[in-house]
Amino acid sequence: MPNPGADPLSPPGPLGAPQRLRGGVLGMADIAAATMANVGPAMSFFFGFAFLATTAGVASPLTIAAAGVAVALLGNTLAEFSRAHPSAGSFITFVGKTFGPVSAVTTALLAALGYIVAMAGVISISGGFVQITLQYYTGIDLPWIIWTLLLTGLAVVLMLRGVVVSTKWAGYFFGAEMLMLIVVSVAALVEHHGSLSVDPFLPRHISGGFNGLAAGFPLAVYLFIGWENSAALAEETENPRRNVGRAVFSSIAIMTVSYILFAYATVTGFGYDVARLGDSRIPFIEVAHDTLGVLAFLAYLGGLTSTLGVLIAGINSQARLVFNAGREGLLPAFFGYVHPVRRTPNNAIVTFTAIALLIIGGWGLGHLLGSGPMNPVVFFTESSTLGAILILLVYLASNIALPLYYRRYRPQEFRVVRHLLLPALGTVAILVPLYYLAKPGQPAPYNWFPYAAIATLLVAVGYATILVRRDPILAERVGSIVADAD
């Protein structure tokens, strides 16, 4: 058995010839762009801001600023772990190296399922947004599932061609959406320059005070989901110990400033009437119509490029967590296969996507048997919420793990602020949205999501316990492949 006090950067023993991804082919700008593409600011903001504004009120930009600070606290945890132990396993590796193999397998299952469920919402909304756009401009009303399958197939083909190609395309799509979002936002502010106000930045305009801020906080945090993308690309990144952290913080900073701009432009475009804003299907699109007229097509185009960027960047990074878990034996070895030429985790990518599509199909069948055809916009909100609960549990475990990891394995580098205070604040920042996502009294189907998450956690712990007993050397393999190792 390995020495529990040994530095985990040194693999405990020979592993044969583990499957490796192509190292050092991505720079800091590449993974930062992929991270922001995974966040998908247009897609997230289009379908999330109406509810946020209804909850938080006119000062919803302040709620976004608070969420940005909270996500930066989580970013500190990811950056510090990646500096010490860069790995394609990301959170799975970090938690597993700290708490042992049972926690690693449990985290692998929670992360895999959480990201797949959340990505199912993204996959559905990609086709849904195409349907909305084409119906508006051409009157063509093909079922959204057709567009979903076409776009998902395109994204998978790009990912299987190689990480450099797919990451570049994700970056191009992100650049296009950001340009269009900024153009619309600036145009809206210029159009309404006579009514600009500082009210959206004054705490007294948050509906319900602190309670309103706390209630809107989970929605604001969700706008940033995907901020952790760069850590899973560590094995393919040049100098990951330095560049992953830089990509994390630069991405969070850019997204925070951008979301505040978009929120201010939207609230201003609605004349600070949050009731009317909340009734809008996609508030930002309505502001674009009122401001730019025929040029509102830019907003629609931004939404389309956003969904493609999220599809590519999200599946790319999240499938790598599954791949690494398969490579280390936390999940079936089938997931640990790498294409011999392109060095891409093909099995993980295809399986990840297929399961997400099966979830969409199962959810849709349930709607057909019950309330009628499934609305992809509604499904996006529902699946994103369920996936977010599982993902937040992984964030929580990582924040708790950071100080323990550094005290145990790297005591000479331990710093009270970076490795104790900031993770403690990050833990509190996670507990707030977890509480509001899990509190009793929510409407269906949200009322059963917490029970589903608890059941998933219990099953994951049970499976992990059995697997570790059957595989005594599993503890030696967790995190044994360091991203910048030879």
C-alpha positions as CSV (number, residue, x, y, z in Angstrom):
1,M,0.0,0.0,0.0
2,P,1.2,3.5,-0.7
3,N,2.7,5.6,2.1
4,P,-0.1,8.0,3.1
5,G,2.4,10.8,3.7
6,A,4.1,10.5,0.3
7,D,4.0,13.2,-2.2
8,P,1.2,12.2,-4.7
9,L,3.1,13.8,-7.5
10,S,5.3,10.7,-7.6
11,P,3.4,7.7,-9.0
12,P,3.5,4.8,-6.5
13,G,4.5,2.2,-9.0
14,P,4.6,1.2,-12.7
15,L,1.3,1.3,-14.4
16,G,2.3,-0.3,-17.7
17,A,1.6,1.9,-20.6
18,P,-1.4,4.2,-19.7
19,Q,-3.3,5.9,-22.5
20,R,-2.1,9.5,-22.8
21,L,-3.6,12.5,-24.5
22,R,-1.5,14.7,-26.8
23,G,0.5,16.9,-24.5
24,G,1.4,20.5,-24.8
25,V,-0.7,21.4,-27.9
26,L,-2.9,24.0,-26.2
27,G,-1.8,27.4,-25.0
28,M,-3.3,29.6,-22.2
29,A,-5.4,31.5,-24.7
30,D,-6.7,28.3,-26.2
31,I,-8.0,26.9,-22.9
32,A,-9.3,30.3,-21.7
33,A,-11.3,30.7,-24.9
34,A,-12.6,27.1,-24.6
35,T,-13.5,27.8,-20.9
36,M,-15.6,30.9,-21.9
37,A,-17.1,29.0,-24.8
38,N,-18.2,26.3,-22.3
39,V,-19.8,29.0,-20.1
40,G,-21.7,30.0,-23.2
41,P,-22.6,33.6,-22.2
42,A,-25.3,34.1,-24.8
43,M,-27.1,30.8,-24.2
44,S,-26.8,31.1,-20.4
45,F,-27.9,34.7,-20.3
46,F,-30.7,34.4,-22.8
47,F,-32.4,31.7,-20.9
48,G,-31.4,32.5,-17.3
49,F,-31.6,36.2,-16.9
50,A,-35.4,36.7,-16.9
51,F,-35.8,34.5,-13.8
52,L,-32.8,36.1,-12.1
53,A,-34.2,39.6,-12.7
54,T,-37.6,38.5,-11.4
55,T,-36.0,37.1,-8.2
56,A,-33.3,39.7,-7.5
57,G,-35.0,42.8,-9.0
58,V,-33.6,45.9,-10.7
59,A,-30.2,45.4,-9.0
60,S,-29.7,41.9,-10.5
61,P,-26.3,43.1,-11.9
62,L,-25.2,43.3,-8.3
63,T,-26.2,39.6,-7.8
64,I,-24.1,38.7,-10.8
65,A,-21.1,40.6,-9.3
66,A,-21.6,38.7,-6.1
67,A,-21.7,35.4,-8.0
68,G,-18.5,36.3,-9.9
69,V,-16.7,36.8,-6.6
70,A,-18.0,33.4,-5.4
71,V,-16.9,31.7,-8.5
72,A,-13.5,33.3,-8.2
73,L,-13.2,31.7,-4.8
74,L,-13.9,28.3,-6.4
75,G,-11.4,29.2,-9.1
76,N,-8.7,29.6,-6.4
77,T,-9.3,26.0,-5.3
78,L,-9.0,24.7,-8.8
79,A,-6.0,26.8,-9.6
80,E,-4.1,25.8,-6.5
81,F,-4.9,22.1,-7.0
82,S,-3.9,22.4,-10.7
83,R,-0.6,24.1,-9.7
84,A,0.3,21.2,-7.4
85,H,-1.2,18.3,-9.4
86,P,-2.4,19.1,-12.9
87,S,-4.6,16.2,-14.2
88,A,-7.3,15.5,-16.8
89,G,-9.3,14.1,-13.9
90,S,-9.7,17.6,-12.4
91,F,-12.0,17.5,-9.4
92,I,-12.1,13.7,-9.3
93,T,-8.3,13.6,-8.9
94,F,-8.2,16.4,-6.4
95,V,-10.8,14.9,-4.1
96,G,-9.4,11.4,-4.6
97,K,-5.8,12.3,-3.7
98,T,-7.1,13.9,-0.5
99,F,-9.7,11.6,0.8
100,G,-8.9,8.2,-0.8
101,P,-10.2,5.9,-3.6
102,V,-13.8,5.7,-2.3
103,S,-14.1,9.4,-2.6
104,A,-12.5,9.4,-6.0
105,V,-15.0,6.9,-7.4
106,T,-17.9,8.7,-5.8
107,T,-16.8,12.0,-7.2
108,A,-16.3,10.4,-10.6
109,L,-19.8,9.2,-10.7
110,L,-21.3,12.4,-9.3
111,A,-19.3,14.6,-11.8
112,A,-20.0,12.3,-14.8
113,L,-23.7,12.2,-14.2
114,G,-24.0,15.8,-13.2
115,Y,-22.2,17.1,-16.3
116,I,-24.1,14.7,-18.6
117,V,-27.5,15.8,-17.2
118,A,-26.5,19.4,-17.5
119,M,-25.1,18.9,-21.0
120,A,-28.4,17.2,-22.0
121,G,-30.1,20.6,-21.5
122,V,-27.5,22.3,-23.6
123,I,-27.8,19.7,-26.4
124,S,-31.6,20.2,-26.4
125,I,-31.5,24.0,-26.4
126,S,-29.1,24.0,-29.3
127,G,-31.8,22.6,-31.5
128,G,-34.5,24.6,-29.7
129,F,-32.8,27.9,-30.5
130,V,-32.4,27.0,-34.1
131,Q,-36.1,26.2,-34.3
132,I,-37.0,29.5,-32.6
133,T,-34.7,31.5,-35.0
134,L,-35.9,29.8,-38.2
135,Q,-39.5,30.0,-37.2
136,Y,-39.2,33.8,-36.6
137,Y,-37.3,34.6,-39.7
138,T,-38.6,32.1,-42.3
139,G,-41.8,30.6,-40.8
140,I,-40.2,27.1,-41.1
141,D,-41.1,25.0,-38.0
142,L,-39.1,21.8,-38.1
143,P,-39.1,19.9,-34.8
144,W,-36.2,21.0,-32.6
145,I,-34.9,17.5,-32.1
146,I,-33.9,17.3,-35.8
147,W,-31.6,20.4,-35.4
148,T,-30.4,19.0,-32.0
149,L,-29.2,15.8,-33.7
150,L,-27.6,17.6,-36.6
151,L,-25.7,20.1,-34.4
152,T,-24.6,17.4,-31.9
153,G,-23.3,15.2,-34.7
154,L,-21.3,18.2,-36.1
155,A,-19.9,18.9,-32.6
156,V,-18.9,15.3,-32.1
157,V,-17.2,15.1,-35.5
158,L,-15.1,18.2,-34.7
159,M,-14.1,16.7,-31.3
160,L,-13.1,13.4,-32.7
161,R,-10.8,15.2,-35.2
162,G,-8.6,16.4,-32.4
163,V,-8.5,18.7,-29.4
164,V,-6.6,21.5,-31.3
165,V,-9.2,21.6,-34.1
166,S,-12.3,21.4,-31.8
167,T,-10.9,23.9,-29.3
168,K,-10.1,26.4,-32.0
169,W,-13.6,26.2,-33.4
170,A,-15.1,26.6,-29.9
171,G,-13.0,29.7,-29.5
172,Y,-14.2,31.1,-32.9
173,F,-17.8,30.5,-31.9
174,F,-17.2,32.2,-28.6
175,G,-15.5,35.2,-30.2
176,A,-18.5,35.6,-32.6
177,E,-21.1,35.5,-29.8
178,M,-19.2,37.9,-27.6
179,L,-18.9,40.4,-30.4
180,M,-22.6,40.3,-31.1
181,L,-23.6,40.5,-27.4
182,I,-21.4,43.5,-26.9
183,V,-22.7,45.3,-30.0
184,V,-26.3,44.8,-28.9
185,S,-25.6,45.8,-25.4
186,V,-23.7,49.0,-26.3
187,A,-26.4,49.9,-28.9
188,A,-29.1,49.4,-26.2
189,L,-27.3,51.7,-23.8
190,V,-26.7,54.4,-26.5
191,E,-30.4,54.1,-27.5
192,H,-31.5,54.6,-23.9
193,H,-28.8,57.0,-22.8
194,G,-31.3,59.5,-21.6
195,S,-32.7,57.1,-19.0
196,L,-29.4,55.6,-17.7
197,S,-29.4,55.1,-14.0
198,V,-27.1,53.8,-11.2
199,D,-30.1,52.0,-9.6
200,P,-29.1,48.5,-10.9
201,F,-25.9,48.9,-8.8
202,L,-27.5,50.1,-5.5
203,P,-28.1,47.3,-2.9
204,R,-31.4,48.9,-1.8
205,H,-32.8,48.0,-5.2
206,I,-32.4,44.3,-4.7
207,S,-35.9,42.8,-4.2
208,G,-36.3,41.6,-0.6
209,G,-32.8,42.8,0.5
210,F,-30.5,40.0,1.5
211,N,-33.1,37.3,1.0
212,G,-33.6,38.5,-2.6
213,L,-29.9,38.4,-3.1
214,A,-29.6,34.9,-1.7
215,A,-32.6,33.7,-3.7
216,G,-31.1,35.0,-7.0
217,F,-27.6,33.9,-6.1
218,P,-27.9,30.3,-7.4
219,L,-29.3,31.5,-10.7
220,A,-26.4,33.9,-11.0
221,V,-23.8,31.3,-10.1
222,Y,-25.3,29.0,-12.7
223,L,-24.5,31.6,-15.4
224,F,-20.9,30.7,-14.8
225,I,-21.1,26.9,-15.0
226,G,-18.3,25.8,-17.2
227,W,-15.7,28.0,-15.6
228,E,-13.7,24.9,-14.6
229,N,-13.3,23.7,-18.2
230,S,-9.5,24.4,-18.4
231,A,-8.5,22.0,-15.6
232,A,-9.7,19.0,-17.6
233,L,-7.6,20.1,-20.5
234,A,-4.4,20.2,-18.4
235,E,-2.8,17.1,-20.0
236,E,-3.0,18.8,-23.4
237,T,-1.9,22.2,-22.2
238,E,1.5,23.7,-22.3
239,N,2.8,24.4,-18.7
240,P,-0.5,23.5,-17.1
241,R,0.7,24.3,-13.6
242,R,0.8,28.0,-14.6
243,N,-1.6,28.3,-17.5
244,V,-4.7,26.5,-16.0
245,G,-4.9,29.0,-13.1
246,R,-4.4,31.9,-15.4
247,A,-7.1,30.7,-17.7
248,V,-9.5,30.1,-14.8
249,F,-9.1,33.6,-13.3
250,S,-9.0,35.5,-16.7
251,S,-12.2,33.6,-17.8
252,I,-14.1,34.4,-14.6
253,A,-13.1,38.1,-14.7
254,I,-14.1,38.5,-18.4
255,M,-17.4,36.7,-17.8
256,T,-18.2,38.7,-14.7
257,V,-17.7,42.1,-16.4
258,S,-19.5,40.9,-19.6
259,Y,-22.6,39.6,-17.7
260,I,-22.8,42.8,-15.7
261,L,-22.8,44.8,-19.0
262,F,-25.4,42.5,-20.6
263,A,-27.6,42.7,-17.4
264,Y,-27.4,46.5,-17.2
265,A,-28.2,46.8,-20.9
266,T,-31.2,44.5,-20.6
267,V,-32.6,46.1,-17.4
268,T,-32.2,49.5,-19.0
269,G,-33.8,48.3,-22.2
270,F,-36.9,47.3,-20.3
271,G,-37.0,50.7,-18.5
272,Y,-36.2,49.0,-15.2
273,D,-39.5,47.2,-15.3
274,V,-38.5,43.8,-14.0
275,A,-42.1,42.5,-14.0
276,R,-42.3,43.0,-17.8
277,L,-38.8,41.7,-18.2
278,G,-39.7,38.5,-16.3
279,D,-42.6,37.9,-18.7
280,S,-40.4,38.1,-21.7
281,R,-39.4,34.8,-23.3
282,I,-35.9,35.9,-24.1
283,P,-35.4,39.5,-22.7
284,F,-32.1,40.2,-24.4
285,I,-33.6,39.3,-27.8
286,E,-36.5,41.7,-27.1
287,V,-34.1,44.5,-26.3
288,A,-32.2,43.8,-29.5
289,H,-35.5,44.0,-31.5
290,D,-36.4,47.3,-29.8
291,T,-32.9,48.8,-30.3
292,L,-31.6,47.4,-33.6
293,G,-34.7,46.4,-35.5
294,V,-33.5,44.2,-38.4
295,L,-30.0,44.0,-36.9
296,A,-31.5,42.0,-34.0
297,F,-30.5,39.0,-36.2
298,L,-27.0,39.6,-34.6
299,A,-28.5,38.5,-31.2
300,Y,-30.0,35.4,-32.7
301,L,-26.8,34.6,-34.5
302,G,-24.9,35.1,-31.2
303,G,-27.2,32.6,-29.5
304,L,-26.6,30.0,-32.3
305,T,-22.8,30.3,-32.1
306,S,-23.1,30.1,-28.3
307,T,-24.9,26.8,-28.4
308,L,-22.3,25.4,-30.8
309,G,-19.4,26.6,-28.7
310,V,-20.9,25.1,-25.5
311,L,-21.5,21.8,-27.2
312,I,-17.9,21.5,-28.4
313,A,-16.2,23.0,-25.3
314,G,-18.4,21.3,-22.7
315,I,-18.4,17.8,-24.1
316,N,-14.7,18.1,-24.8
317,S,-13.7,18.9,-21.2
318,Q,-16.3,16.9,-19.4
319,A,-15.8,13.8,-21.4
320,R,-12.1,14.0,-20.4
321,L,-13.1,13.6,-16.8
322,V,-14.9,10.4,-17.7
323,F,-11.9,9.3,-19.8
324,N,-9.4,9.8,-17.0
325,A,-11.7,8.0,-14.5
326,G,-11.8,5.0,-17.0
327,R,-8.0,5.2,-17.4
328,E,-7.4,5.0,-13.7
329,G,-10.0,2.2,-13.1
330,L,-12.6,4.4,-11.3
331,L,-15.0,3.7,-14.2
332,P,-15.0,0.9,-16.8
333,A,-11.7,0.7,-18.7
334,F,-13.7,1.2,-21.9
335,F,-13.8,4.9,-21.3
336,G,-10.0,5.1,-21.0
337,Y,-9.4,4.4,-24.8
338,V,-7.4,7.0,-26.8
339,H,-7.4,7.1,-30.6
340,P,-3.9,6.0,-31.7
341,V,-3.4,8.8,-34.2
342,R,-5.5,11.8,-33.0
343,R,-5.0,11.0,-29.3
344,T,-8.6,11.9,-28.5
345,P,-10.7,10.0,-25.9
346,N,-13.2,8.8,-28.5
347,N,-15.1,6.3,-26.4
348,A,-15.7,8.8,-23.6
349,I,-16.8,11.5,-26.0
350,V,-19.3,9.3,-27.9
351,T,-20.6,7.6,-24.8
352,F,-21.0,10.9,-22.9
353,T,-23.0,12.4,-25.8
354,A,-25.1,9.2,-26.3
355,I,-26.1,9.1,-22.7
356,A,-27.1,12.8,-22.8
357,L,-29.3,12.1,-25.9
358,L,-30.9,9.1,-24.1
359,I,-31.7,11.4,-21.2
360,I,-33.4,13.8,-23.5
361,G,-35.3,11.0,-25.1
362,G,-36.4,9.6,-21.8
363,W,-37.4,13.0,-20.5
364,G,-39.3,13.7,-23.7
365,L,-41.1,10.3,-23.5
366,G,-42.2,11.1,-20.0
367,H,-43.7,14.4,-21.2
368,L,-45.5,12.7,-24.0
369,L,-47.1,10.2,-21.6
370,G,-48.0,13.0,-19.2
371,S,-48.3,16.7,-20.1
372,G,-47.6,16.6,-23.9
373,P,-44.5,17.5,-26.0
374,M,-41.4,18.6,-24.2
375,N,-40.4,22.2,-24.5
376,P,-36.5,22.4,-24.9
377,V,-36.3,25.7,-23.1
378,V,-38.1,24.3,-20.1
379,F,-36.1,21.1,-20.2
380,F,-32.9,23.2,-20.3
381,T,-33.9,24.8,-17.0
382,E,-34.9,21.6,-15.4
383,S,-31.9,19.5,-16.5
384,S,-29.5,22.3,-15.7
385,T,-30.9,22.5,-12.2
386,L,-30.6,18.8,-11.5
387,G,-27.1,18.7,-13.0
388,A,-26.0,21.8,-11.0
389,I,-27.0,20.1,-7.7
390,L,-24.6,17.2,-8.4
391,I,-21.9,19.5,-9.7
392,L,-22.1,21.7,-6.7
393,L,-21.6,18.7,-4.4
394,V,-18.3,18.1,-6.3
395,Y,-17.3,21.8,-5.9
396,L,-18.1,21.5,-2.2
397,A,-15.9,18.4,-1.7
398,S,-13.0,20.1,-3.6
399,N,-13.1,23.2,-1.4
400,I,-13.0,21.0,1.7
401,A,-10.2,19.0,0.3
402,L,-7.8,21.8,-0.6
403,P,-6.5,22.8,2.9
404,L,-6.3,19.1,3.9
405,Y,-4.3,18.3,0.7
406,Y,-1.8,21.1,1.2
407,R,-1.3,20.4,4.9
408,R,-0.7,16.7,4.3
409,Y,1.3,16.6,1.1
410,R,2.8,20.1,0.7
411,P,3.0,21.6,4.1
412,Q,6.0,23.8,3.2
413,E,3.8,25.6,0.6
414,F,0.7,25.9,2.8
415,R,-0.6,29.5,3.0
416,V,-3.4,30.4,5.4
417,V,-5.2,32.8,2.9
418,R,-4.9,30.7,-0.3
419,H,-5.3,27.3,1.2
420,L,-7.6,27.8,4.2
421,L,-9.5,31.1,4.2
422,L,-10.4,31.3,0.5
423,P,-11.6,27.7,0.3
424,A,-13.7,28.2,3.5
425,L,-15.4,31.2,1.9
426,G,-15.8,29.2,-1.2
427,T,-17.5,26.5,0.8
428,V,-20.0,29.0,2.2
429,A,-20.6,30.4,-1.3
430,I,-21.5,26.8,-2.5
431,L,-23.8,26.1,0.5
432,V,-26.0,29.1,-0.3
433,P,-27.1,28.0,-3.8
434,L,-27.2,24.3,-2.6
435,Y,-29.7,25.4,0.0
436,Y,-31.9,27.3,-2.4
437,L,-31.8,24.5,-4.9
438,A,-32.7,21.9,-2.3
439,K,-35.1,23.7,0.1
440,P,-38.6,22.2,0.5
441,G,-41.7,23.7,-1.1
442,Q,-40.5,24.0,-4.7
443,P,-42.8,23.2,-7.6
444,A,-42.5,19.9,-9.5
445,P,-40.2,18.6,-10.9
446,Y,-37.7,20.7,-8.8
447,N,-39.1,19.3,-5.6
448,W,-37.8,15.8,-6.2
449,F,-34.4,16.9,-7.5
450,P,-32.8,17.0,-4.0
451,Y,-34.0,13.4,-3.4
452,A,-32.6,12.3,-6.7
453,A,-29.2,13.8,-5.8
454,I,-29.2,12.1,-2.4
455,A,-30.1,8.8,-4.0
456,T,-27.3,9.2,-6.6
457,L,-24.8,10.1,-3.8
458,L,-25.7,7.0,-1.8
459,V,-25.6,4.7,-4.8
460,A,-22.2,6.2,-5.8
461,V,-20.8,5.6,-2.3
462,G,-22.0,2.0,-2.3
463,Y,-20.6,1.3,-5.8
464,A,-17.3,2.9,-4.8
465,T,-17.0,0.9,-1.6
466,I,-17.6,-2.4,-3.5
467,L,-15.1,-1.4,-6.2
468,V,-12.3,-0.5,-3.8
469,R,-12.7,-3.7,-2.0
470,R,-12.4,-5.7,-5.2
471,D,-9.4,-3.6,-6.5
472,P,-6.9,-3.2,-3.6
473,I,-4.4,-1.2,-5.8
474,L,-7.0,1.4,-6.9
475,A,-5.7,3.8,-4.4
476,E,-2.3,3.7,-6.1
477,R,-3.8,4.7,-9.5
478,V,-5.9,7.7,-8.4
479,G,-4.1,10.8,-9.8
480,S,-1.0,8.8,-10.7
481,I,-0.9,10.3,-14.2
482,V,0.2,14.0,-13.9
483,A,-0.5,16.2,-16.8
484,D,3.1,17.5,-17.3
485,A,4.8,14.2,-16.4
486,D,7.2,12.7,-18.9
